[in-house]
Amino acid sequence: MEEVNEFRVRAVTRYVVTHYRQSADGSSTSCSSIGNFDNLESANKVGESLATVIPGAKFTPIEDSN
């Protein structure tokens, strides 16, 4: 049998948890990536957990569109 070589393009869904910060006076902002996750549940757990560490932080989950 002859060797088979095949190239495919596949869609990959990943979920990125980010941390957005704005100074109290609004003079500076920043956004950093915390991590990439393979599924929505894990990403939401991490985001929610991180938000509980900083008093007054907000957590904004996304809805699964699948």
PDB file of N, H, CA, C and O in Angstrom:
ATOM      1  N   MET A   1       0.848  -1.189   0.000  1.00  0.00           N
ATOM      2  CA  MET A   1       0.000   0.000   0.000  1.00  0.00           C
ATOM      3  C   MET A   1       0.889   1.245   0.000  1.00  0.00           C
ATOM      4  O   MET A   1       1.925   1.275   0.664  1.00  0.00           O
ATOM      5  N   GLU A   2       0.488   2.244  -0.727  1.00  0.00           N
ATOM      6  H   GLU A   2      -0.354   2.220  -1.266  1.00  0.00           H
ATOM      7  CA  GLU A   2       1.234   3.491  -0.851  1.00  0.00           C
ATOM      8  C   GLU A   2       0.935   4.424   0.316  1.00  0.00           C
ATOM      9  O   GLU A   2      -0.190   4.466   0.814  1.00  0.00           O
ATOM     10  N   GLU A   3       1.941   5.166   0.745  1.00  0.00           N
ATOM     11  H   GLU A   3       2.855   5.132   0.340  1.00  0.00           H
ATOM     12  CA  GLU A   3       1.770   6.140   1.823  1.00  0.00           C
ATOM     13  C   GLU A   3       0.738   7.193   1.421  1.00  0.00           C
ATOM     14  O   GLU A   3       0.698   7.629   0.271  1.00  0.00           O
ATOM     15  N   VAL A   4      -0.081   7.587   2.367  1.00  0.00           N
ATOM     16  H   VAL A   4      -0.049   7.232   3.301  1.00  0.00           H
ATOM     17  CA  VAL A   4      -1.109   8.606   2.126  1.00  0.00           C
ATOM     18  C   VAL A   4      -0.721   9.882   2.853  1.00  0.00           C
ATOM     19  O   VAL A   4      -0.398   9.856   4.040  1.00  0.00           O
ATOM     20  N   ASN A   5      -0.752  10.970   2.153  1.00  0.00           N
ATOM     21  H   ASN A   5      -1.014  10.991   1.189  1.00  0.00           H
ATOM     22  CA  ASN A   5      -0.522  12.291   2.738  1.00  0.00           C
ATOM     23  C   ASN A   5      -1.719  13.156   2.425  1.00  0.00           C
ATOM     24  O   ASN A   5      -2.138  13.266   1.273  1.00  0.00           O
ATOM     25  N   GLU A   6      -2.260  13.760   3.444  1.00  0.00           N
ATOM     26  H   GLU A   6      -1.919  13.670   4.380  1.00  0.00           H
ATOM     27  CA  GLU A   6      -3.448  14.588   3.253  1.00  0.00           C
ATOM     28  C   GLU A   6      -3.334  15.813   4.137  1.00  0.00           C
ATOM     29  O   GLU A   6      -2.926  15.715   5.294  1.00  0.00           O
ATOM     30  N   PHE A   7      -3.691  16.959   3.600  1.00  0.00           N
ATOM     31  H   PHE A   7      -4.022  17.039   2.659  1.00  0.00           H
ATOM     32  CA  PHE A   7      -3.680  18.205   4.351  1.00  0.00           C
ATOM     33  C   PHE A   7      -5.120  18.687   4.477  1.00  0.00           C
ATOM     34  O   PHE A   7      -5.870  18.728   3.502  1.00  0.00           O
ATOM     35  N   ARG A   8      -5.484  19.048   5.701  1.00  0.00           N
ATOM     36  H   ARG A   8      -4.875  19.015   6.493  1.00  0.00           H
ATOM     37  CA  ARG A   8      -6.858  19.497   5.957  1.00  0.00           C
ATOM     38  C   ARG A   8      -6.841  20.809   6.731  1.00  0.00           C
ATOM     39  O   ARG A   8      -5.911  21.103   7.482  1.00  0.00           O
ATOM     40  N   VAL A   9      -7.875  21.569   6.528  1.00  0.00           N
ATOM     41  H   VAL A   9      -8.631  21.330   5.918  1.00  0.00           H
ATOM     42  CA  VAL A   9      -8.086  22.779   7.313  1.00  0.00           C
ATOM     43  C   VAL A   9      -9.263  22.488   8.238  1.00  0.00           C
ATOM     44  O   VAL A   9     -10.322  22.038   7.803  1.00  0.00           O
ATOM     45  N   ARG A  10      -9.053  22.754   9.511  1.00  0.00           N
ATOM     46  H   ARG A  10      -8.193  23.120   9.865  1.00  0.00           H
ATOM     47  CA  ARG A  10     -10.109  22.494  10.494  1.00  0.00           C
ATOM     48  C   ARG A  10     -10.348  23.744  11.337  1.00  0.00           C
ATOM     49  O   ARG A  10      -9.414  24.471  11.676  1.00  0.00           O
ATOM     50  N   ALA A  11     -11.578  23.970  11.656  1.00  0.00           N
ATOM     51  H   ALA A  11     -12.336  23.380  11.380  1.00  0.00           H
ATOM     52  CA  ALA A  11     -11.914  25.075  12.554  1.00  0.00           C
ATOM     53  C   ALA A  11     -11.608  24.650  13.983  1.00  0.00           C
ATOM     54  O   ALA A  11     -11.912  23.529  14.391  1.00  0.00           O
ATOM     55  N   VAL A  12     -11.006  25.555  14.731  1.00  0.00           N
ATOM     56  H   VAL A  12     -10.759  26.466  14.399  1.00  0.00           H
ATOM     57  CA  VAL A  12     -10.679  25.282  16.124  1.00  0.00           C
ATOM     58  C   VAL A  12     -11.273  26.399  16.971  1.00  0.00           C
ATOM     59  O   VAL A  12     -11.049  27.580  16.706  1.00  0.00           O
ATOM     60  N   THR A  13     -12.024  26.019  17.978  1.00  0.00           N
ATOM     61  H   THR A  13     -12.206  25.059  18.194  1.00  0.00           H
ATOM     62  CA  THR A  13     -12.596  27.002  18.883  1.00  0.00           C
ATOM     63  C   THR A  13     -11.789  27.001  20.173  1.00  0.00           C
ATOM     64  O   THR A  13     -11.522  25.949  20.755  1.00  0.00           O
ATOM     65  N   ARG A  14     -11.408  28.187  20.607  1.00  0.00           N
ATOM     66  H   ARG A  14     -11.625  29.041  20.135  1.00  0.00           H
ATOM     67  CA  ARG A  14     -10.724  28.310  21.877  1.00  0.00           C
ATOM     68  C   ARG A  14     -11.328  29.489  22.609  1.00  0.00           C
ATOM     69  O   ARG A  14     -11.961  30.355  22.005  1.00  0.00           O
ATOM     70  N   TYR A  15     -11.130  29.514  23.891  1.00  0.00           N
ATOM     71  H   TYR A  15     -10.615  28.810  24.382  1.00  0.00           H
ATOM     72  CA  TYR A  15     -11.689  30.562  24.730  1.00  0.00           C
ATOM     73  C   TYR A  15     -10.543  31.240  25.469  1.00  0.00           C
ATOM     74  O   TYR A  15      -9.746  30.576  26.131  1.00  0.00           O
ATOM     75  N   VAL A  16     -10.464  32.548  25.355  1.00  0.00           N
ATOM     76  H   VAL A  16     -11.111  33.088  24.817  1.00  0.00           H
ATOM     77  CA  VAL A  16      -9.374  33.312  25.938  1.00  0.00           C
ATOM     78  C   VAL A  16      -9.917  34.126  27.109  1.00  0.00           C
ATOM     79  O   VAL A  16     -10.889  34.869  26.967  1.00  0.00           O
ATOM     80  N   VAL A  17      -9.277  33.976  28.268  1.00  0.00           N
ATOM     81  H   VAL A  17      -8.487  33.373  28.384  1.00  0.00           H
ATOM     82  CA  VAL A  17      -9.622  34.789  29.435  1.00  0.00           C
ATOM     83  C   VAL A  17      -8.675  35.978  29.445  1.00  0.00           C
ATOM     84  O   VAL A  17      -7.455  35.811  29.416  1.00  0.00           O
ATOM     85  N   THR A  18      -9.240  37.178  29.488  1.00  0.00           N
ATOM     86  H   THR A  18     -10.230  37.313  29.512  1.00  0.00           H
ATOM     87  CA  THR A  18      -8.438  38.397  29.514  1.00  0.00           C
ATOM     88  C   THR A  18      -8.735  39.195  30.777  1.00  0.00           C
ATOM     89  O   THR A  18      -9.766  39.005  31.423  1.00  0.00           O
ATOM     90  N   HIS A  19      -7.825  40.078  31.112  1.00  0.00           N
ATOM     91  H   HIS A  19      -6.988  40.233  30.588  1.00  0.00           H
ATOM     92  CA  HIS A  19      -8.000  40.966  32.270  1.00  0.00           C
ATOM     93  C   HIS A  19      -7.864  42.398  31.773  1.00  0.00           C
ATOM     94  O   HIS A  19      -6.790  42.817  31.341  1.00  0.00           O
ATOM     95  N   TYR A  20      -8.952  43.137  31.837  1.00  0.00           N
ATOM     96  H   TYR A  20      -9.824  42.797  32.188  1.00  0.00           H
ATOM     97  CA  TYR A  20      -8.980  44.538  31.426  1.00  0.00           C
ATOM     98  C   TYR A  20      -8.905  45.393  32.689  1.00  0.00           C
ATOM     99  O   TYR A  20      -9.630  45.141  33.651  1.00  0.00           O
ATOM    100  N   ARG A  21      -8.043  46.391  32.692  1.00  0.00           N
ATOM    101  H   ARG A  21      -7.455  46.596  31.910  1.00  0.00           H
ATOM    102  CA  ARG A  21      -7.902  47.286  33.845  1.00  0.00           C
ATOM    103  C   ARG A  21      -7.970  48.732  33.382  1.00  0.00           C
ATOM    104  O   ARG A  21      -7.453  49.092  32.325  1.00  0.00           O
ATOM    105  N   GLN A  22      -8.614  49.542  34.188  1.00  0.00           N
ATOM    106  H   GLN A  22      -9.035  49.250  35.047  1.00  0.00           H
ATOM    107  CA  GLN A  22      -8.661  50.984  33.949  1.00  0.00           C
ATOM    108  C   GLN A  22      -8.423  51.668  35.282  1.00  0.00           C
ATOM    109  O   GLN A  22      -9.034  51.302  36.286  1.00  0.00           O
ATOM    110  N   SER A  23      -7.542  52.657  35.302  1.00  0.00           N
ATOM    111  H   SER A  23      -7.046  52.954  34.486  1.00  0.00           H
ATOM    112  CA  SER A  23      -7.258  53.375  36.539  1.00  0.00           C
ATOM    113  C   SER A  23      -8.508  54.099  37.020  1.00  0.00           C
ATOM    114  O   SER A  23      -9.421  54.369  36.239  1.00  0.00           O
ATOM    115  N   ALA A  24      -8.539  54.411  38.310  1.00  0.00           N
ATOM    116  H   ALA A  24      -7.797  54.192  38.944  1.00  0.00           H
ATOM    117  CA  ALA A  24      -9.710  55.057  38.913  1.00  0.00           C
ATOM    118  C   ALA A  24     -10.047  56.375  38.233  1.00  0.00           C
ATOM    119  O   ALA A  24     -11.219  56.732  38.112  1.00  0.00           O
ATOM    120  N   ASP A  25      -9.025  57.100  37.790  1.00  0.00           N
ATOM    121  H   ASP A  25      -8.073  56.810  37.888  1.00  0.00           H
ATOM    122  CA  ASP A  25      -9.285  58.391  37.141  1.00  0.00           C
ATOM    123  C   ASP A  25      -9.450  58.262  35.626  1.00  0.00           C
ATOM    124  O   ASP A  25      -9.665  59.260  34.939  1.00  0.00           O
ATOM    125  N   GLY A  26      -9.351  57.032  35.103  1.00  0.00           N
ATOM    126  H   GLY A  26      -9.176  56.221  35.662  1.00  0.00           H
ATOM    127  CA  GLY A  26      -9.551  56.796  33.673  1.00  0.00           C
ATOM    128  C   GLY A  26      -8.376  57.191  32.795  1.00  0.00           C
ATOM    129  O   GLY A  26      -8.482  57.177  31.568  1.00  0.00           O
ATOM    130  N   SER A  27      -7.250  57.545  33.419  1.00  0.00           N
ATOM    131  H   SER A  27      -7.163  57.557  34.415  1.00  0.00           H
ATOM    132  CA  SER A  27      -6.113  58.029  32.631  1.00  0.00           C
ATOM    133  C   SER A  27      -5.309  56.904  31.973  1.00  0.00           C
ATOM    134  O   SER A  27      -4.566  57.152  31.024  1.00  0.00           O
ATOM    135  N   SER A  28      -5.450  55.684  32.464  1.00  0.00           N
ATOM    136  H   SER A  28      -6.054  55.483  33.236  1.00  0.00           H
ATOM    137  CA  SER A  28      -4.709  54.584  31.843  1.00  0.00           C
ATOM    138  C   SER A  28      -5.536  53.304  31.827  1.00  0.00           C
ATOM    139  O   SER A  28      -6.320  53.039  32.738  1.00  0.00           O
ATOM    140  N   THR A  29      -5.345  52.525  30.783  1.00  0.00           N
ATOM    141  H   THR A  29      -4.707  52.740  30.043  1.00  0.00           H
ATOM    142  CA  THR A  29      -6.019  51.233  30.651  1.00  0.00           C
ATOM    143  C   THR A  29      -5.009  50.199  30.165  1.00  0.00           C
ATOM    144  O   THR A  29      -3.992  50.533  29.558  1.00  0.00           O
ATOM    145  N   SER A  30      -5.314  48.946  30.446  1.00  0.00           N
ATOM    146  H   SER A  30      -6.141  48.674  30.939  1.00  0.00           H
ATOM    147  CA  SER A  30      -4.492  47.851  29.919  1.00  0.00           C
ATOM    148  C   SER A  30      -5.353  46.602  29.804  1.00  0.00           C
ATOM    149  O   SER A  30      -6.374  46.461  30.478  1.00  0.00           O
ATOM    150  N   CYS A  31      -4.922  45.719  28.949  1.00  0.00           N
ATOM    151  H   CYS A  31      -4.093  45.834  28.401  1.00  0.00           H
ATOM    152  CA  CYS A  31      -5.617  44.451  28.773  1.00  0.00           C
ATOM    153  C   CYS A  31      -4.557  43.373  28.594  1.00  0.00           C
ATOM    154  O   CYS A  31      -3.664  43.507  27.758  1.00  0.00           O
ATOM    155  N   SER A  32      -4.657  42.310  29.374  1.00  0.00           N
ATOM    156  H   SER A  32      -5.383  42.201  30.053  1.00  0.00           H
ATOM    157  CA  SER A  32      -3.687  41.224  29.266  1.00  0.00           C
ATOM    158  C   SER A  32      -4.411  39.895  29.134  1.00  0.00           C
ATOM    159  O   SER A  32      -5.523  39.724  29.634  1.00  0.00           O
ATOM    160  N   SER A  33      -3.778  38.976  28.467  1.00  0.00           N
ATOM    161  H   SER A  33      -2.874  39.115  28.061  1.00  0.00           H
ATOM    162  CA  SER A  33      -4.329  37.638  28.280  1.00  0.00           C
ATOM    163  C   SER A  33      -3.896  36.763  29.455  1.00  0.00           C
ATOM    164  O   SER A  33      -2.712  36.698  29.784  1.00  0.00           O
ATOM    165  N   ILE A  34      -4.853  36.096  30.081  1.00  0.00           N
ATOM    166  H   ILE A  34      -5.815  36.149  29.813  1.00  0.00           H
ATOM    167  CA  ILE A  34      -4.569  35.213  31.209  1.00  0.00           C
ATOM    168  C   ILE A  34      -4.271  33.807  30.713  1.00  0.00           C
ATOM    169  O   ILE A  34      -3.347  33.156  31.201  1.00  0.00           O
ATOM    170  N   GLY A  35      -5.046  33.337  29.748  1.00  0.00           N
ATOM    171  H   GLY A  35      -5.797  33.865  29.351  1.00  0.00           H
ATOM    172  CA  GLY A  35      -4.817  31.994  29.225  1.00  0.00           C
ATOM    173  C   GLY A  35      -5.829  31.598  28.176  1.00  0.00           C
ATOM    174  O   GLY A  35      -6.862  32.245  28.006  1.00  0.00           O
ATOM    175  N   ASN A  36      -5.509  30.510  27.467  1.00  0.00           N
ATOM    176  H   ASN A  36      -4.670  29.985  27.606  1.00  0.00           H
ATOM    177  CA  ASN A  36      -6.382  29.932  26.445  1.00  0.00           C
ATOM    178  C   ASN A  36      -6.943  28.622  26.965  1.00  0.00           C
ATOM    179  O   ASN A  36      -6.234  27.839  27.596  1.00  0.00           O
ATOM    180  N   PHE A  37      -8.206  28.393  26.700  1.00  0.00           N
ATOM    181  H   PHE A  37      -8.782  29.030  26.188  1.00  0.00           H
ATOM    182  CA  PHE A  37      -8.868  27.196  27.197  1.00  0.00           C
ATOM    183  C   PHE A  37      -9.625  26.499  26.075  1.00  0.00           C
ATOM    184  O   PHE A  37     -10.162  27.140  25.172  1.00  0.00           O
ATOM    185  N   ASP A  38      -9.654  25.179  26.152  1.00  0.00           N
ATOM    186  H   ASP A  38      -9.217  24.658  26.886  1.00  0.00           H
ATOM    187  CA  ASP A  38     -10.285  24.376  25.107  1.00  0.00           C
ATOM    188  C   ASP A  38     -11.802  24.351  25.190  1.00  0.00           C
ATOM    189  O   ASP A  38     -12.477  24.043  24.207  1.00  0.00           O
ATOM    190  N   ASN A  39     -12.344  24.676  26.369  1.00  0.00           N
ATOM    191  H   ASN A  39     -11.795  24.926  27.167  1.00  0.00           H
ATOM    192  CA  ASN A  39     -13.800  24.638  26.478  1.00  0.00           C
ATOM    193  C   ASN A  39     -14.303  25.819  27.296  1.00  0.00           C
ATOM    194  O   ASN A  39     -13.585  26.387  28.119  1.00  0.00           O
ATOM    195  N   LEU A  40     -15.540  26.163  27.047  1.00  0.00           N
ATOM    196  H   LEU A  40     -16.124  25.702  26.379  1.00  0.00           H
ATOM    197  CA  LEU A  40     -16.172  27.320  27.662  1.00  0.00           C
ATOM    198  C   LEU A  40     -16.281  27.180  29.172  1.00  0.00           C
ATOM    199  O   LEU A  40     -16.074  28.149  29.902  1.00  0.00           O
ATOM    200  N   GLU A  41     -16.602  25.990  29.641  1.00  0.00           N
ATOM    201  H   GLU A  41     -16.771  25.203  29.048  1.00  0.00           H
ATOM    202  CA  GLU A  41     -16.770  25.769  31.080  1.00  0.00           C
ATOM    203  C   GLU A  41     -15.492  26.093  31.848  1.00  0.00           C
ATOM    204  O   GLU A  41     -15.542  26.773  32.873  1.00  0.00           O
ATOM    205  N   SER A  42     -14.360  25.616  31.365  1.00  0.00           N
ATOM    206  H   SER A  42     -14.320  25.063  30.533  1.00  0.00           H
ATOM    207  CA  SER A  42     -13.083  25.885  32.040  1.00  0.00           C
ATOM    208  C   SER A  42     -12.756  27.370  32.024  1.00  0.00           C
ATOM    209  O   SER A  42     -12.340  27.930  33.038  1.00  0.00           O
ATOM    210  N   ALA A  43     -12.941  28.001  30.889  1.00  0.00           N
ATOM    211  H   ALA A  43     -13.279  27.546  30.065  1.00  0.00           H
ATOM    212  CA  ALA A  43     -12.646  29.432  30.777  1.00  0.00           C
ATOM    213  C   ALA A  43     -13.520  30.237  31.731  1.00  0.00           C
ATOM    214  O   ALA A  43     -13.029  31.149  32.396  1.00  0.00           O
ATOM    215  N   ASN A  44     -14.800  29.913  31.804  1.00  0.00           N
ATOM    216  H   ASN A  44     -15.199  29.173  31.263  1.00  0.00           H
ATOM    217  CA  ASN A  44     -15.698  30.631  32.708  1.00  0.00           C
ATOM    218  C   ASN A  44     -15.327  30.409  34.175  1.00  0.00           C
ATOM    219  O   ASN A  44     -15.414  31.338  34.978  1.00  0.00           O
ATOM    220  N   LYS A  45     -14.920  29.207  34.531  1.00  0.00           N
ATOM    221  H   LYS A  45     -14.849  28.452  33.879  1.00  0.00           H
ATOM    222  CA  LYS A  45     -14.505  28.927  35.914  1.00  0.00           C
ATOM    223  C   LYS A  45     -13.282  29.748  36.292  1.00  0.00           C
ATOM    224  O   LYS A  45     -13.224  30.319  37.381  1.00  0.00           O
ATOM    225  N   VAL A  46     -12.311  29.808  35.397  1.00  0.00           N
ATOM    226  H   VAL A  46     -12.358  29.345  34.513  1.00  0.00           H
ATOM    227  CA  VAL A  46     -11.095  30.578  35.666  1.00  0.00           C
ATOM    228  C   VAL A  46     -11.422  32.065  35.770  1.00  0.00           C
ATOM    229  O   VAL A  46     -10.987  32.733  36.708  1.00  0.00           O
ATOM    230  N   GLY A  47     -12.177  32.577  34.825  1.00  0.00           N
ATOM    231  H   GLY A  47     -12.531  32.035  34.063  1.00  0.00           H
ATOM    232  CA  GLY A  47     -12.537  33.994  34.848  1.00  0.00           C
ATOM    233  C   GLY A  47     -13.308  34.379  36.101  1.00  0.00           C
ATOM    234  O   GLY A  47     -13.044  35.415  36.711  1.00  0.00           O
ATOM    235  N   GLU A  48     -14.252  33.548  36.474  1.00  0.00           N
ATOM    236  H   GLU A  48     -14.466  32.706  35.979  1.00  0.00           H
ATOM    237  CA  GLU A  48     -15.053  33.821  37.669  1.00  0.00           C
ATOM    238  C   GLU A  48     -14.184  33.758  38.926  1.00  0.00           C
ATOM    239  O   GLU A  48     -14.318  34.591  39.823  1.00  0.00           O
ATOM    240  N   SER A  49     -13.307  32.778  38.986  1.00  0.00           N
ATOM    241  H   SER A  49     -13.198  32.101  38.258  1.00  0.00           H
ATOM    242  CA  SER A  49     -12.416  32.641  40.144  1.00  0.00           C
ATOM    243  C   SER A  49     -11.494  33.844  40.281  1.00  0.00           C
ATOM    244  O   SER A  49     -11.304  34.362  41.381  1.00  0.00           O
ATOM    245  N   LEU A  50     -10.927  34.286  39.178  1.00  0.00           N
ATOM    246  H   LEU A  50     -11.082  33.865  38.284  1.00  0.00           H
ATOM    247  CA  LEU A  50     -10.032  35.442  39.227  1.00  0.00           C
ATOM    248  C   LEU A  50     -10.771  36.702  39.664  1.00  0.00           C
ATOM    249  O   LEU A  50     -10.221  37.526  40.395  1.00  0.00           O
ATOM    250  N   ALA A  51     -12.000  36.851  39.222  1.00  0.00           N
ATOM    251  H   ALA A  51     -12.446  36.182  38.628  1.00  0.00           H
ATOM    252  CA  ALA A  51     -12.777  38.043  39.579  1.00  0.00           C
ATOM    253  C   ALA A  51     -13.073  38.097  41.076  1.00  0.00           C
ATOM    254  O   ALA A  51     -13.247  39.183  41.628  1.00  0.00           O
ATOM    255  N   THR A  52     -13.133  36.948  41.735  1.00  0.00           N
ATOM    256  H   THR A  52     -12.992  36.066  41.286  1.00  0.00           H
ATOM    257  CA  THR A  52     -13.420  36.943  43.182  1.00  0.00           C
ATOM    258  C   THR A  52     -12.217  37.398  44.006  1.00  0.00           C
ATOM    259  O   THR A  52     -12.365  37.743  45.178  1.00  0.00           O
ATOM    260  N   VAL A  53     -11.039  37.400  43.406  1.00  0.00           N
ATOM    261  H   VAL A  53     -10.919  37.120  42.454  1.00  0.00           H
ATOM    262  CA  VAL A  53      -9.821  37.762  44.128  1.00  0.00           C
ATOM    263  C   VAL A  53      -9.666  39.277  44.263  1.00  0.00           C
ATOM    264  O   VAL A  53      -9.063  39.755  45.224  1.00  0.00           O
ATOM    265  N   ILE A  54     -10.204  40.029  43.311  1.00  0.00           N
ATOM    266  H   ILE A  54     -10.694  39.641  42.530  1.00  0.00           H
ATOM    267  CA  ILE A  54     -10.064  41.491  43.312  1.00  0.00           C
ATOM    268  C   ILE A  54     -11.404  42.105  43.717  1.00  0.00           C
ATOM    269  O   ILE A  54     -12.386  41.982  42.985  1.00  0.00           O
ATOM    270  N   PRO A  55     -11.454  42.768  44.881  1.00  0.00           N
ATOM    271  CA  PRO A  55     -12.713  43.370  45.332  1.00  0.00           C
ATOM    272  C   PRO A  55     -13.291  44.317  44.275  1.00  0.00           C
ATOM    273  O   PRO A  55     -12.589  45.177  43.743  1.00  0.00           O
ATOM    274  N   GLY A  56     -14.568  44.144  43.984  1.00  0.00           N
ATOM    275  H   GLY A  56     -15.139  43.445  44.415  1.00  0.00           H
ATOM    276  CA  GLY A  56     -15.264  44.995  43.026  1.00  0.00           C
ATOM    277  C   GLY A  56     -15.087  44.608  41.572  1.00  0.00           C
ATOM    278  O   GLY A  56     -15.684  45.225  40.690  1.00  0.00           O
ATOM    279  N   ALA A  57     -14.261  43.577  41.302  1.00  0.00           N
ATOM    280  H   ALA A  57     -13.776  43.075  42.019  1.00  0.00           H
ATOM    281  CA  ALA A  57     -14.046  43.157  39.912  1.00  0.00           C
ATOM    282  C   ALA A  57     -15.323  42.554  39.344  1.00  0.00           C
ATOM    283  O   ALA A  57     -16.108  41.947  40.072  1.00  0.00           O
ATOM    284  N   LYS A  58     -15.524  42.722  38.062  1.00  0.00           N
ATOM    285  H   LYS A  58     -14.886  43.216  37.470  1.00  0.00           H
ATOM    286  CA  LYS A  58     -16.685  42.156  37.366  1.00  0.00           C
ATOM    287  C   LYS A  58     -16.235  40.956  36.540  1.00  0.00           C
ATOM    288  O   LYS A  58     -15.111  40.915  36.041  1.00  0.00           O
ATOM    289  N   PHE A  59     -17.117  39.996  36.405  1.00  0.00           N
ATOM    290  H   PHE A  59     -18.030  40.029  36.810  1.00  0.00           H
ATOM    291  CA  PHE A  59     -16.874  38.846  35.539  1.00  0.00           C
ATOM    292  C   PHE A  59     -17.954  38.835  34.477  1.00  0.00           C
ATOM    293  O   PHE A  59     -19.142  38.875  34.797  1.00  0.00           O
ATOM    294  N   THR A  60     -17.552  38.782  33.209  1.00  0.00           N
ATOM    295  H   THR A  60     -16.587  38.749  32.949  1.00  0.00           H
ATOM    296  CA  THR A  60     -18.499  38.777  32.115  1.00  0.00           C
ATOM    297  C   THR A  60     -18.330  37.483  31.303  1.00  0.00           C
ATOM    298  O   THR A  60     -17.423  37.382  30.477  1.00  0.00           O
ATOM    299  N   PRO A  61     -19.202  36.500  31.539  1.00  0.00           N
ATOM    300  CA  PRO A  61     -19.111  35.252  30.764  1.00  0.00           C
ATOM    301  C   PRO A  61     -19.743  35.435  29.385  1.00  0.00           C
ATOM    302  O   PRO A  61     -20.496  36.382  29.157  1.00  0.00           O
ATOM    303  N   ILE A  62     -19.430  34.524  28.476  1.00  0.00           N
ATOM    304  H   ILE A  62     -18.818  33.755  28.661  1.00  0.00           H
ATOM    305  CA  ILE A  62     -20.106  34.528  27.191  1.00  0.00           C
ATOM    306  C   ILE A  62     -21.043  33.331  27.128  1.00  0.00           C
ATOM    307  O   ILE A  62     -20.871  32.357  27.861  1.00  0.00           O
ATOM    308  N   GLU A  63     -22.006  33.408  26.274  1.00  0.00           N
ATOM    309  H   GLU A  63     -22.146  34.199  25.679  1.00  0.00           H
ATOM    310  CA  GLU A  63     -22.930  32.315  26.062  1.00  0.00           C
ATOM    311  C   GLU A  63     -22.333  31.372  25.026  1.00  0.00           C
ATOM    312  O   GLU A  63     -21.696  31.818  24.072  1.00  0.00           O
ATOM    313  N   ASP A  64     -22.533  30.094  25.206  1.00  0.00           N
ATOM    314  H   ASP A  64     -23.051  29.732  25.982  1.00  0.00           H
ATOM    315  CA  ASP A  64     -22.070  29.108  24.211  1.00  0.00           C
ATOM    316  C   ASP A  64     -22.995  29.210  23.011  1.00  0.00           C
ATOM    317  O   ASP A  64     -24.205  29.018  23.137  1.00  0.00           O
ATOM    318  N   SER A  65     -22.432  29.512  21.848  1.00  0.00           N
ATOM    319  H   SER A  65     -21.450  29.667  21.746  1.00  0.00           H
ATOM    320  CA  SER A  65     -23.242  29.704  20.643  1.00  0.00           C
ATOM    321  C   SER A  65     -23.448  28.396  19.875  1.00  0.00           C
ATOM    322  O   SER A  65     -24.092  28.398  18.826  1.00  0.00           O
ATOM    323  N   ASN A  66     -22.921  27.299  20.372  1.00  0.00           N
ATOM    324  H   ASN A  66     -22.397  27.298  21.224  1.00  0.00           H
ATOM    325  CA  ASN A  66     -23.083  26.006  19.682  1.00  0.00           C
ATOM    326  C   ASN A  66     -24.384  25.344  20.024  1.00  0.00           C
ATOM    327  O   ASN A  66     -24.672  24.255  19.528  1.00  0.00           O
TER     328      ASN A  66
END
